[in-house]
Amino acid sequence: MRLAVLAADSSAATATLADLLTVQLAQTPGVETVERAEIERVQEEQKLTAEGLVEASTRVQLGRILRAAGLVFVQREAGGDRILIRLVETRGGFVAGFSTWPAKPQSQAVAIAAALGGMLPKLGLDLSRQTAVSLLRFSTALLPSDAPHPLEARFEALMTTHLMEHLCKESGIVVTERRKLGDVAREKQLSAGTGELTVGVLLVDGELVTSEHLRTPDGDEMVTLTVRIRDMASGSQTPIVQSGARKDLGRLMANAAEAAADAVLKHRQARRKGELPQGEAESLLFLARQKRIVWAGEAAYALDPTNRVVQNAYLKSLLGEASFTQRYRAVPRDV
């Protein structure tokens, strides 16, 4: 199995850890690593920066050029004191493994390489048997405060980290990171010829809000953290709501992420017992036709904008003229 280790920020410590991990992984039986010089050459030729590798399509493109089954991203946590490790699969662009480590690069390299070794089997998963989860935006709507919590500025990044830690360790679950549904359309255009990108059948997003009229019994400012899990096949939405003192934001985030991960596992179990269509575009068309859900038609169009069946269903859902009694038929791929 061929792996490439990349520094996902510009710090010297991150680059050092990436080099140490490359050496350690090369000693793992059955693993071949890409030399740093080759990675830098390809990045320069393709004009790819570490920041530009956020998009799944770009990761797939780089993995194809390097002939790597997986990309290991090493990154210092922004505003924090941890190292984030992502193992990204290069066929579909999903995150196959995720872990956090204290920021002690040289002493952690051996342990991190050993942990990555345990994640490698997930690179060879049969994606048709996995439940894909897309992490979207986590926004804030907070009133000014005399004592804002230091974690508020990093709310989105920390919620994503918490969810990744829970979900990536579960069998049968693969995770993708996207900021909005429109990213799907752009990724499909950019990744033409590189294979199918993994698109979540469960969408997860949320927000953190405050209200000037809400206080805890002790008089502290109250915040409400909501995480939404939307099933693209059934149209169901599961809200996870945590409320508490603004000063306890760290605990609220940890609790919400754990509850959301449990809800995702329950969704997976329920889906495996159901008979709804499993493909992303097919599932969305089912919702647009049968459930009169306009956003599903929009998402199906984002996934496959050149498909005439998708185009017609999208327009009809907007006009409220969809044939809701029409029996579901799979979307033809070549129209």
N, C-alpha and C positions, 0 to 999 in steps of 0.2 A: 504494500500500500504506500503510495507516494503522498507526502505531506509537505506543505509550505508554511513556514512560520513568518508572520509579518508583524512589525511594530505598528500599532494603530494610532500612535501619537508621536510627536517629534522629540520627546525627551531622551537623553542619553541613557538613562536607567532602563527605559523600555527597550531600546535597541540592544542593550547588553543582555537583558533577559531573553529576548528573542534569539540571540545568537547562542546563548547557553542552552535554551530549549531545543534548538536545532541539533546541537551536539548530543544532548541526552536522548532525544527521540531517535536519532540515527542508530543508537545502540539497542533499540527495541527490536526484537525479532520480527521480521516481516514488514518492517517500516523502512522506507527510503525517503530521505529529506532533500528538498530543493536547496541548492546553495544560495546564499544571500546575493552573490553577484548576479546570478541568473534572475532572481526576483527583481532586483533593481533595474536590470537591463530591460526586462519586459515592462515594468512599470513606466520606465522612461519612454520606451517605444510607443506604448499605448496611452501615454500621458495620464497615467493613473496615480493619484495621490492616495495616501492612507485615508484621508477624509472622504475621498470619492468612492471608497469601497463599502460605503454604507448600504448602497443599493444592491439587492440580491442579484440583479442581472449582471452587474459589474463583477461581482464575486464569481458568478458562473463563468463569465468571459475569461477572467484571470485564471481560474482553475483549469479551464480547457486549454489555454495556451501553455500553462506550466505542466500539463498532464498530471495534475494533482487531484486525488480523490477528496482531499480535505484541506481547508485553510485554517490555520491557527492564528487568531488575532490576539495580540497582547496589548493591553491598554491600561494606563494609569487612570483610576477613577477621577473624573473631573470634580475638583473641590473636596475630594475624599482622601483616604489614606490606604486604599486597597488597590490590588492589581486585578483586572478583569480578564478572564480567559474565555474566548469563544472558539469552538470548533465548528466550522461551517462546511456543510456538504456542498459539493460543486455541481451536482446534477440538477437539483431543484432549488439550491440556495437556502435551505433551511438550517437552523442552528441545531447541530447534533449534540453539542455538549456545552455546558457553561459552568464556570466556577469562579469564586472570588478568593483572594489570598492577601495576607498582610504584605505591605510594600517593602519586602526584603528580597530583592531580585536574586542575588547570588545564592543565598541560603535556601531559596524556595525552588530552584530549578529542578532538582531531582524529584521532589514531591509532586510538582506540577506535571512533569513528564509522566510519572507513574499514574497520576489521575487521568491524564489524557489517554493513556493506554487503555484504561477501562471504558472510555467513551468511544473508541474506534469502531466497535461492532455496529454502532448506530449509523455509520456511514453507508453500510450495505443493506439498509432496510428496504423492504418492499413497500414503496410509498402508498400503494393502493390499499394497504391494510392499516395505515396510520390515520390518526385524527390530527389534521393540521390546524394550528391555532395562529392567527395573525394578531400581533400586538399593535394597536393603533395609538392614537394620541391620548395622553393624560394631561388635561388642562387644569388651570387654576383660576378661580374668581374670588380673590381674597381682598377683604377690606384692609385699609392701612391699620397698622397696629403699633402701639408703643413698645411692644415686646414680640416682634415676629420670630417665629421659630427658624433657626439656621438651616433647617432642611427644606424649607419652602421653596427656595430658589432652585433646588435640585429635585423637586417632586417627581417630574416626569421620568428622569433618568433612574431615580431610586425605585419607583414603582416597577419600571421595566426590569431592573435588576432583581428585585424581589420575586417577580413572576417567573423570570427565566430560571432562577435558582430552584423554584418549586417544580416547574413544568418540564424542564430538560432532563430531570432525573427519572421521569415517569416513562415506563415502557408503553408503546402505542401512541405516544404524543410527540409531534414535531412542531417546532415553533418558527415562525417567521416574524421579522420586525418590519413594520411599515408605518408611516406617519398618517397615511390617508388612503382611501380606496383608489383614488386616482393614480397612485403609484403603480397599481397593477397594470393599467393600460400602458404606461410608459415603459415598464419593465418588459412587457411582451414585445413592444416595438424594438427596444434596445437589444433584446436577447434572441432575435430571429436566428434560427439555425443552431442555437446552443442547447436546445432541449426545453422541456416544459418546466417552468418555475413552479415551486410549491405554493399554492394559494390556500389560505385558511378557510375551513368550513365553519370555524368558530371565530368570531371577531370579538376582541376584548379592548375596551377603552374605558375612560372614566374621567372624573373631575374632582377637585377639592374646592369647597366653597365655604364662605362664612356669612353670617347674618348679624347685623348690629343689634338685633332684638333677642338673639339667643345666647344664653349664658348657662354654664354648668351650675349645679347647686352651690358650689364654692365661689361662684362669681367670676370664674375664668371665661375667657372667650371660647366659644364653641365652634368647631369645624365639623363639616360632614364630608366624608370621603365615599364616593360611589364608584363602583366598578361594574360595568355592564358586560354581559356575555351574550352575544347574539348568535343564534343558530341559523345559518343561511338556508338550511334545508327545511326546517319546520316553521321558521318565522318566530320562534319563541325567544324571549329575552329574559335573562336572569339577572336581577340587580343585587349586588352585594353592597350593603350600606353600613358604614361604621361612623359613629358620631362620638365626639369626646372633646376634651380640652385641647386648645390649640397647642399648648405646651407638650402634649403627649402625642404629637404627630408621628414620631418614629414608631411608637407602638401601634397606632392606628394603621399605618401603612403595612406593617408586618402582618397584622391580623387580617386585613383586607386581602392581601396577596395569598395568604394561606387558605382563606375561605374561597377565593376565586379559583384557586387550583383544585380544591375539592369539588367545586361545581363543574369545572371542566371535565374531571374524571367521571362524574355522574352523567354528564352529557354524552361522553364517549360510550358508556355502558348502555345508555338509552338508544343511541344511534345504531349500535350493533344489533339491537333487537328489532329495529324498525325496517321499513321497506322503502324509504324515501330515496330518490336518486342520489348517487354519491358524488358525481362530478360537480365541480364548482358552478360552471355555467348552467348545467342541467338543473341543479338545485335552485339556483336563482330564478331560472325561468319558471320552475314549478311555483315558486312564491309569487312571481309577477302575475301568472295566469290564474292560479287557484286561490291565492290569498289576498289579491288586490293590493300588494305591497309595492309601492312605486320605487322605493330605494333598491329593491331587489332587481327590478328591471334596469336601473342605472348601473348597478354593479355588474350584471350580466353583460351589459353593453361595454363596460370598461374591460372586461375579460376578453371579449371576442367582438370587437366593433365591426368587423368585416362580414360577419355571418348574417345573412338576410333574415333567418328565423329570429335571431336575437334582436336585430334592428326592428322588426315588425312588433315583437312582443314588447320592446321598450317603448315604442311609440304608442301602442295600444294602452299600456299601463299608464302613460302620461295622460292620455285622452279618456281613460276610464272605460275603454271599449274592449278590454281583453275578454276572450272567450273562456269564462271561468268554468265551463262545464266540459271543455275539450279535454279529452284523455291525454295524459302526458306521453310525449314521445321524445326519445333522446335527440339532442341537437346534432344535426349532421355537421361534421367537421369541414367538409369540402363542399361549399355551396357556391 
